[in-house]
Amino acid sequence: MKTFFSSLTAILLFSLTATGQGFYADAVNPGRVYREMKWDNITGTVLLFEDWHIARVKINKGKLITGLMVNFDVYEHKALYQNNNQPFEFIDQLDYIETDFDQPDQRKMFMNGFISNQFNPNTFVQVLNEGKYMLIKYARKVLIDTKTYGSGNNDNKTIELQSFYFLANNKLATPIKLSKSALEEIAGSQKNELTAYLSANNLNPKKEQDFTRALVYLNGFSN
């Protein structure tokens, strides 16, 4: 995980002059003005983050911009940035969005281009590690009916965040359950080594961080 992000840090950053809240005047092509979808009598937001997060963004075949404030609409699956405190949708093709890059404990990497039946290639998903096998997390928000029994209000709903995990190999993303058996299937002939690694490091494959760490270990056998 550390290697993944440190390699990106080594990329030359462009020195730009900031205007507004974390927006660089020549950072991106003018995007589309974004208006968050809202409904009456519905609790919650379609945005992934409650607050906008500082990020660096790599434009496809272009520059690396640092300091943008970004968020994601995970209901309509749009990547967003702020221009003078107003939200815009990216229209550039992006290589990645790395949020909270100045906080090692909080930084997250988002990419698109993965192939799955559950989401389209334009959907940004969180990439949790590098290597032949990558664990990715797909977030979406759905409307949940929360009206109580006997209530006459049919519009009492909540926007709920749901997360799903996928194993990506050469951009093909397959649903996966965080478990020891899933890791063993990936390990193949290295199953014994995997078992020893999990035991020695007291890892619980049902936990995202531990599963990711074990996957990074298994990727070492394929290098």
N, C-alpha and C positions, 0 to 999 in steps of 0.2 A: 504493500500500500504506500509506504513512504517513498519507494523508488518511483512509483507511478506519478506522484505529484511532484517530486523533486525534479524529475526529468522535464516536466512542463515548466517549472520555475526557471530552468536554464535557458528557455527561449527568450530571445531579445525582446524587451518591452519597449514600446514606443513612448517617447516623452511628449505628452499632450497637455494642453491647457484646459482645465475644467471650467465649465460654465453650468450654472444651475446645480441641481442636486446629483452629483456624480455623473454628469453627462458631458461627453466630449464632442465639440461641435462637428468634427470630421470623423467621428467614430464609426458611424454606420450610415448607409443610405437612409434617407427619410422613411421611417416606417409608417404603418397605418395607425391612426389614433385608436386606442383601445378603450372600450367601455365595458366594464364588468357587467355580466348578466346578473340581474337581481330580480327577485320575485316578491310579491306581497305575502305576508304571513309565513315566510320561510326564514329559518335561522341558519346562519353560517355564511361562508364565502366560498367562491370557486377557486380562490387563489391557494397555492401550495403553502406559501409562507404568510404568516400573520403580518410580519414586517418585511419590507423590501430588503434584500441582501446585497452587499457589495460583491462584485464579481469581476473576473476578467473573461473576455469573450474573444475567441479566435474566429475571425471571418474566413470562410472557405477561400483559399487561394488569395488571402489578403492579410491584413495586419492583425496583430494581437492588441486588444484594447483593455486597459486596466482601469477600474474605478467606476464602471457602470453599476447602477442600482437595478437589480433584476428580480423577477418573480415569474411564476408559471401559472397559467390558467389550466388546471388539470381537469376541468369539466369539458372545455372545448379544445384542450391540448394546444395551447399557444405559449410561445416564449415571449416574455415582455421585458421592456426596459423603460426607464424614466428619462424624460427630456423636460427639464425645467419643472419638475414635480408633476408632469402629466404623463400617464402611461401610454406607451406605444407598443405595437407588435413588431417584432423583427421581420423584415422581408429579405434580408441577406441570408444566403446559405451559410450555416455556421458549422465549424468543426467541433466546438465544444463550448460549454459555459461552465466555469469553475467558480463556485460561490465561496465566500468567506476564506479566500486564499491566504489572508493574513492571520488566520486562526487555525493552526494545525489540527486542533481537536474538533473543529466545526466544518472544515472545508469539505465540499461535495463536488463531484464531477458529473456533469450531465452531457449526454450525447444523443444523437438520433441516428437514423439509418439502419436500425435493426429490423429484421424480418420476423414477423409473428402474426398469428391469426387474431391475437388479442388487441393489437394496436397497429397503427400504420407507421411507415418508415419516417414520417415527419415528426413523430412523437418523441419528445425528449424524455429520456429515462435516466435514472441515476446509475452510474457505473461504479461499482464498489472495488474493483481491482483490475489490474492489467493481466495480460498473458493469453495463452491459447484458450483457456476457459475463463470467462468473465461472469461474475454474478451481477445481475442488473435488477434494479427495483423499479417497477412500473407503478406510479401513483395515479389514482383517478378519484374524482368526487362524484357521488351519486345522490339523488334525492330519496330520502327515506321518509315514509309516512309515520308521523309520530302522534297522530290524534288518539285520544283516549277512547275507550269503548263507550258508545252512547253519545259521543260528541257530535254536534251537528256541523262542525267546521271541517270541511273536506280538504282545506288547503293548509292544514297544520303539518309542515314538513321541515326536515332538517337536512342540510348538506353534509354528507358524511365522507370522510377520507378513507379510501381503501388502498391497500398496498399488496402487490403481487411480485413474486420473485421468478426470475428466468435465468437459465444458464445459456450464455451466448458463446457460440463457437463459429468464428468466421462470419459474424453478423447474423447468423441464424439463431433466434432466441426460442428456447423451449421451456415451458413452465417447469418449475422445480420446487419441491418441498424441502425446507431446511431440515435435514436429518442425516444421521450417520449412514443410513443405507444409500442415500443419494451420493454421498461422498465416496462410498465404497464402489459404487458403479463407475464413477469417474476414475477411481484409483486403479481398477483392474488388477493387474499383477502386483501392484504396490499396496495391496490391501493391508498386509501385515505392517508395512512401514507407516501407513496412515494410522492404524490402531495405536501403534507405539507413540506416534507424534501427538495424537489427541490425548493420550494418557499422560505423557510427559509434561504437556503444557496445560493440563486440566481444562481442556476445551469442551464446550457443549455445542454440538453441531446445530442445535435448534435455535441458537442465538446468532443473529446476523453477523456480528463482529467475529465470532469464533468460527462460523462456517466460512467466512471470507478468508480468514487467516489460514485455515486448513486448505482452502482452494489454492491460495498462493503457494503453499507448500507443494501441492500436487503438480502445479504448473512447472515447478522446478524439474520434475522428471521428464517433461516433454521438451525442455530446452536443448 
